[in-house]
Amino acid sequence: MDDSYHYYLFGMRCLASKEFKMAIHYFEQSLELDQHFKTYERLYECYKSLGNHSLARENIRLAYEHNNRNDKVAFAYATELHNYGLIDEASKVLEAILMRNSTFKKARELLNKIKTT
């Protein structure tokens, strides 16, 4: 098992225990060795749970940049864009999700919400 994945697994254990600061520590160590979209997504979850919205937003952006075809990551990114007032960007991400996965109910609901406001 490579060291990056080893740290990622430690981070996952801490995340499951709601030890967010320790999870962040391990996820950052994992990223130093290998950047992976899932690690950024997990950092997003940690920072969001700690109420640090700017670092949460930054990490979901990085997760999206590393894999913009993962619907869960793309939806979280679109939601953050929407919450931050970047409506056009959020709409584009949501439309891309729905082009490849027309049954993604939450993406369709958020896009409809954006279009009706």
Biotite code that builds the C-alpha atoms (Angstrom):
import biotite.structure as struc

atoms = struc.array([
    struc.Atom([0.000, 0.000, 0.000], chain_id="A", res_id=1, res_name="MET", atom_name="CA", element="C"),
    struc.Atom([1.466, 3.357, -0.913], chain_id="A", res_id=2, res_name="ASP", atom_name="CA", element="C"),
    struc.Atom([2.002, 5.957, 1.778], chain_id="A", res_id=3, res_name="ASP", atom_name="CA", element="C"),
    struc.Atom([-0.510, 8.415, 0.330], chain_id="A", res_id=4, res_name="SER", atom_name="CA", element="C"),
    struc.Atom([-3.326, 5.891, 0.610], chain_id="A", res_id=5, res_name="TYR", atom_name="CA", element="C"),
    struc.Atom([-2.111, 4.908, 4.074], chain_id="A", res_id=6, res_name="HIS", atom_name="CA", element="C"),
    struc.Atom([-2.539, 8.513, 5.292], chain_id="A", res_id=7, res_name="TYR", atom_name="CA", element="C"),
    struc.Atom([-5.876, 8.744, 3.491], chain_id="A", res_id=8, res_name="TYR", atom_name="CA", element="C"),
    struc.Atom([-7.159, 5.720, 5.427], chain_id="A", res_id=9, res_name="LEU", atom_name="CA", element="C"),
    struc.Atom([-6.004, 7.247, 8.727], chain_id="A", res_id=10, res_name="PHE", atom_name="CA", element="C"),
    struc.Atom([-7.865, 10.400, 7.746], chain_id="A", res_id=11, res_name="GLY", atom_name="CA", element="C"),
    struc.Atom([-10.994, 8.402, 6.973], chain_id="A", res_id=12, res_name="MET", atom_name="CA", element="C"),
    struc.Atom([-10.904, 6.792, 10.419], chain_id="A", res_id=13, res_name="ARG", atom_name="CA", element="C"),
    struc.Atom([-10.628, 10.211, 12.031], chain_id="A", res_id=14, res_name="CYS", atom_name="CA", element="C"),
    struc.Atom([-13.403, 11.610, 9.839], chain_id="A", res_id=15, res_name="LEU", atom_name="CA", element="C"),
    struc.Atom([-15.684, 8.723, 10.837], chain_id="A", res_id=16, res_name="ALA", atom_name="CA", element="C"),
    struc.Atom([-14.961, 9.548, 14.492], chain_id="A", res_id=17, res_name="SER", atom_name="CA", element="C"),
    struc.Atom([-15.640, 13.245, 13.849], chain_id="A", res_id=18, res_name="LYS", atom_name="CA", element="C"),
    struc.Atom([-12.041, 14.071, 14.737], chain_id="A", res_id=19, res_name="GLU", atom_name="CA", element="C"),
    struc.Atom([-11.943, 16.641, 11.963], chain_id="A", res_id=20, res_name="PHE", atom_name="CA", element="C"),
    struc.Atom([-8.679, 18.391, 12.819], chain_id="A", res_id=21, res_name="LYS", atom_name="CA", element="C"),
    struc.Atom([-6.783, 15.117, 12.986], chain_id="A", res_id=22, res_name="MET", atom_name="CA", element="C"),
    struc.Atom([-8.464, 13.982, 9.761], chain_id="A", res_id=23, res_name="ALA", atom_name="CA", element="C"),
    struc.Atom([-7.297, 17.196, 8.077], chain_id="A", res_id=24, res_name="ILE", atom_name="CA", element="C"),
    struc.Atom([-3.757, 16.486, 9.247], chain_id="A", res_id=25, res_name="HIS", atom_name="CA", element="C"),
    struc.Atom([-3.757, 13.028, 7.653], chain_id="A", res_id=26, res_name="TYR", atom_name="CA", element="C"),
    struc.Atom([-5.486, 14.127, 4.466], chain_id="A", res_id=27, res_name="PHE", atom_name="CA", element="C"),
    struc.Atom([-2.937, 16.900, 3.999], chain_id="A", res_id=28, res_name="GLU", atom_name="CA", element="C"),
    struc.Atom([-0.119, 14.391, 4.490], chain_id="A", res_id=29, res_name="GLN", atom_name="CA", element="C"),
    struc.Atom([-1.733, 12.198, 1.857], chain_id="A", res_id=30, res_name="SER", atom_name="CA", element="C"),
    struc.Atom([-1.929, 15.112, -0.576], chain_id="A", res_id=31, res_name="LEU", atom_name="CA", element="C"),
    struc.Atom([1.745, 15.927, -0.099], chain_id="A", res_id=32, res_name="GLU", atom_name="CA", element="C"),
    struc.Atom([2.507, 12.509, -1.587], chain_id="A", res_id=33, res_name="LEU", atom_name="CA", element="C"),
    struc.Atom([-0.227, 12.253, -4.201], chain_id="A", res_id=34, res_name="ASP", atom_name="CA", element="C"),
    struc.Atom([-3.065, 14.568, -5.172], chain_id="A", res_id=35, res_name="GLN", atom_name="CA", element="C"),
    struc.Atom([-6.409, 12.851, -5.548], chain_id="A", res_id=36, res_name="HIS", atom_name="CA", element="C"),
    struc.Atom([-9.875, 14.314, -5.905], chain_id="A", res_id=37, res_name="PHE", atom_name="CA", element="C"),
    struc.Atom([-11.314, 12.131, -3.114], chain_id="A", res_id=38, res_name="LYS", atom_name="CA", element="C"),
    struc.Atom([-8.814, 13.527, -0.631], chain_id="A", res_id=39, res_name="THR", atom_name="CA", element="C"),
    struc.Atom([-9.821, 17.074, -1.521], chain_id="A", res_id=40, res_name="TYR", atom_name="CA", element="C"),
    struc.Atom([-13.460, 16.050, -1.210], chain_id="A", res_id=41, res_name="GLU", atom_name="CA", element="C"),
    struc.Atom([-12.797, 14.704, 2.284], chain_id="A", res_id=42, res_name="ARG", atom_name="CA", element="C"),
    struc.Atom([-11.012, 17.924, 3.259], chain_id="A", res_id=43, res_name="LEU", atom_name="CA", element="C"),
    struc.Atom([-14.089, 19.781, 2.035], chain_id="A", res_id=44, res_name="TYR", atom_name="CA", element="C"),
    struc.Atom([-16.238, 17.685, 4.372], chain_id="A", res_id=45, res_name="GLU", atom_name="CA", element="C"),
    struc.Atom([-13.897, 18.318, 7.315], chain_id="A", res_id=46, res_name="CYS", atom_name="CA", element="C"),
    struc.Atom([-13.680, 22.068, 6.817], chain_id="A", res_id=47, res_name="TYR", atom_name="CA", element="C"),
    struc.Atom([-17.414, 22.336, 6.232], chain_id="A", res_id=48, res_name="LYS", atom_name="CA", element="C"),
    struc.Atom([-18.055, 20.455, 9.479], chain_id="A", res_id=49, res_name="SER", atom_name="CA", element="C"),
    struc.Atom([-15.711, 22.838, 11.294], chain_id="A", res_id=50, res_name="LEU", atom_name="CA", element="C"),
    struc.Atom([-17.510, 25.863, 9.814], chain_id="A", res_id=51, res_name="GLY", atom_name="CA", element="C"),
    struc.Atom([-14.526, 27.022, 7.763], chain_id="A", res_id=52, res_name="ASN", atom_name="CA", element="C"),
    struc.Atom([-16.440, 27.774, 4.586], chain_id="A", res_id=53, res_name="HIS", atom_name="CA", element="C"),
    struc.Atom([-13.622, 29.405, 2.641], chain_id="A", res_id=54, res_name="SER", atom_name="CA", element="C"),
    struc.Atom([-11.319, 26.377, 3.011], chain_id="A", res_id=55, res_name="LEU", atom_name="CA", element="C"),
    struc.Atom([-14.255, 24.054, 2.368], chain_id="A", res_id=56, res_name="ALA", atom_name="CA", element="C"),
    struc.Atom([-15.023, 25.903, -0.880], chain_id="A", res_id=57, res_name="ARG", atom_name="CA", element="C"),
    struc.Atom([-11.373, 25.846, -1.938], chain_id="A", res_id=58, res_name="GLU", atom_name="CA", element="C"),
    struc.Atom([-11.098, 22.095, -1.404], chain_id="A", res_id=59, res_name="ASN", atom_name="CA", element="C"),
    struc.Atom([-14.278, 21.226, -3.266], chain_id="A", res_id=60, res_name="ILE", atom_name="CA", element="C"),
    struc.Atom([-13.021, 23.418, -6.130], chain_id="A", res_id=61, res_name="ARG", atom_name="CA", element="C"),
    struc.Atom([-9.776, 21.440, -6.173], chain_id="A", res_id=62, res_name="LEU", atom_name="CA", element="C"),
    struc.Atom([-11.686, 18.149, -6.044], chain_id="A", res_id=63, res_name="ALA", atom_name="CA", element="C"),
    struc.Atom([-13.766, 19.308, -9.005], chain_id="A", res_id=64, res_name="TYR", atom_name="CA", element="C"),
    struc.Atom([-10.667, 20.397, -10.935], chain_id="A", res_id=65, res_name="GLU", atom_name="CA", element="C"),
    struc.Atom([-9.123, 16.963, -10.416], chain_id="A", res_id=66, res_name="HIS", atom_name="CA", element="C"),
    struc.Atom([-12.291, 15.104, -11.462], chain_id="A", res_id=67, res_name="ASN", atom_name="CA", element="C"),
    struc.Atom([-15.153, 17.155, -12.873], chain_id="A", res_id=68, res_name="ASN", atom_name="CA", element="C"),
    struc.Atom([-17.006, 14.026, -13.972], chain_id="A", res_id=69, res_name="ARG", atom_name="CA", element="C"),
    struc.Atom([-17.720, 12.755, -10.478], chain_id="A", res_id=70, res_name="ASN", atom_name="CA", element="C"),
    struc.Atom([-21.359, 13.717, -9.935], chain_id="A", res_id=71, res_name="ASP", atom_name="CA", element="C"),
    struc.Atom([-21.164, 13.924, -6.154], chain_id="A", res_id=72, res_name="LYS", atom_name="CA", element="C"),
    struc.Atom([-18.160, 16.257, -6.271], chain_id="A", res_id=73, res_name="VAL", atom_name="CA", element="C"),
    struc.Atom([-19.645, 18.291, -9.113], chain_id="A", res_id=74, res_name="ALA", atom_name="CA", element="C"),
    struc.Atom([-22.929, 18.712, -7.235], chain_id="A", res_id=75, res_name="PHE", atom_name="CA", element="C"),
    struc.Atom([-21.158, 19.807, -4.036], chain_id="A", res_id=76, res_name="ALA", atom_name="CA", element="C"),
    struc.Atom([-19.117, 22.280, -6.082], chain_id="A", res_id=77, res_name="TYR", atom_name="CA", element="C"),
    struc.Atom([-22.239, 23.626, -7.825], chain_id="A", res_id=78, res_name="ALA", atom_name="CA", element="C"),
    struc.Atom([-23.952, 23.998, -4.459], chain_id="A", res_id=79, res_name="THR", atom_name="CA", element="C"),
    struc.Atom([-21.010, 25.991, -3.106], chain_id="A", res_id=80, res_name="GLU", atom_name="CA", element="C"),
    struc.Atom([-20.959, 28.166, -6.227], chain_id="A", res_id=81, res_name="LEU", atom_name="CA", element="C"),
    struc.Atom([-24.678, 28.789, -5.813], chain_id="A", res_id=82, res_name="HIS", atom_name="CA", element="C"),
    struc.Atom([-24.334, 29.601, -2.126], chain_id="A", res_id=83, res_name="ASN", atom_name="CA", element="C"),
    struc.Atom([-21.511, 32.021, -2.936], chain_id="A", res_id=84, res_name="TYR", atom_name="CA", element="C"),
    struc.Atom([-23.675, 33.773, -5.549], chain_id="A", res_id=85, res_name="GLY", atom_name="CA", element="C"),
    struc.Atom([-21.899, 32.457, -8.646], chain_id="A", res_id=86, res_name="LEU", atom_name="CA", element="C"),
    struc.Atom([-25.129, 31.463, -10.344], chain_id="A", res_id=87, res_name="ILE", atom_name="CA", element="C"),
    struc.Atom([-23.930, 31.185, -13.956], chain_id="A", res_id=88, res_name="ASP", atom_name="CA", element="C"),
    struc.Atom([-21.020, 28.952, -12.977], chain_id="A", res_id=89, res_name="GLU", atom_name="CA", element="C"),
    struc.Atom([-23.285, 26.812, -10.788], chain_id="A", res_id=90, res_name="ALA", atom_name="CA", element="C"),
    struc.Atom([-25.761, 26.429, -13.646], chain_id="A", res_id=91, res_name="SER", atom_name="CA", element="C"),
    struc.Atom([-23.047, 25.268, -16.050], chain_id="A", res_id=92, res_name="LYS", atom_name="CA", element="C"),
    struc.Atom([-21.829, 22.618, -13.610], chain_id="A", res_id=93, res_name="VAL", atom_name="CA", element="C"),
    struc.Atom([-25.382, 21.409, -12.952], chain_id="A", res_id=94, res_name="LEU", atom_name="CA", element="C"),
    struc.Atom([-26.162, 21.248, -16.662], chain_id="A", res_id=95, res_name="GLU", atom_name="CA", element="C"),
    struc.Atom([-23.019, 19.173, -17.240], chain_id="A", res_id=96, res_name="ALA", atom_name="CA", element="C"),
    struc.Atom([-24.092, 16.768, -14.497], chain_id="A", res_id=97, res_name="ILE", atom_name="CA", element="C"),
    struc.Atom([-27.558, 16.397, -16.012], chain_id="A", res_id=98, res_name="LEU", atom_name="CA", element="C"),
    struc.Atom([-26.141, 15.850, -19.509], chain_id="A", res_id=99, res_name="MET", atom_name="CA", element="C"),
    struc.Atom([-24.407, 12.681, -18.326], chain_id="A", res_id=100, res_name="ARG", atom_name="CA", element="C"),
    struc.Atom([-26.849, 11.724, -15.576], chain_id="A", res_id=101, res_name="ASN", atom_name="CA", element="C"),
    struc.Atom([-30.373, 12.969, -16.260], chain_id="A", res_id=102, res_name="SER", atom_name="CA", element="C"),
    struc.Atom([-31.757, 11.182, -13.190], chain_id="A", res_id=103, res_name="THR", atom_name="CA", element="C"),
    struc.Atom([-29.694, 13.174, -10.651], chain_id="A", res_id=104, res_name="PHE", atom_name="CA", element="C"),
    struc.Atom([-32.685, 14.574, -8.789], chain_id="A", res_id=105, res_name="LYS", atom_name="CA", element="C"),
    struc.Atom([-30.843, 17.004, -6.496], chain_id="A", res_id=106, res_name="LYS", atom_name="CA", element="C"),
    struc.Atom([-28.961, 18.537, -9.436], chain_id="A", res_id=107, res_name="ALA", atom_name="CA", element="C"),
    struc.Atom([-32.221, 19.014, -11.356], chain_id="A", res_id=108, res_name="ARG", atom_name="CA", element="C"),
    struc.Atom([-33.909, 20.559, -8.295], chain_id="A", res_id=109, res_name="GLU", atom_name="CA", element="C"),
    struc.Atom([-31.085, 23.046, -7.722], chain_id="A", res_id=110, res_name="LEU", atom_name="CA", element="C"),
    struc.Atom([-30.967, 23.974, -11.402], chain_id="A", res_id=111, res_name="LEU", atom_name="CA", element="C"),
    struc.Atom([-34.753, 24.524, -11.403], chain_id="A", res_id=112, res_name="ASN", atom_name="CA", element="C"),
    struc.Atom([-34.410, 26.647, -8.265], chain_id="A", res_id=113, res_name="LYS", atom_name="CA", element="C"),
    struc.Atom([-31.742, 28.762, -9.964], chain_id="A", res_id=114, res_name="ILE", atom_name="CA", element="C"),
    struc.Atom([-33.824, 29.209, -13.105], chain_id="A", res_id=115, res_name="LYS", atom_name="CA", element="C"),
    struc.Atom([-36.944, 30.287, -11.207], chain_id="A", res_id=116, res_name="THR", atom_name="CA", element="C"),
    struc.Atom([-35.224, 32.918, -9.075], chain_id="A", res_id=117, res_name="THR", atom_name="CA", element="C"),
])
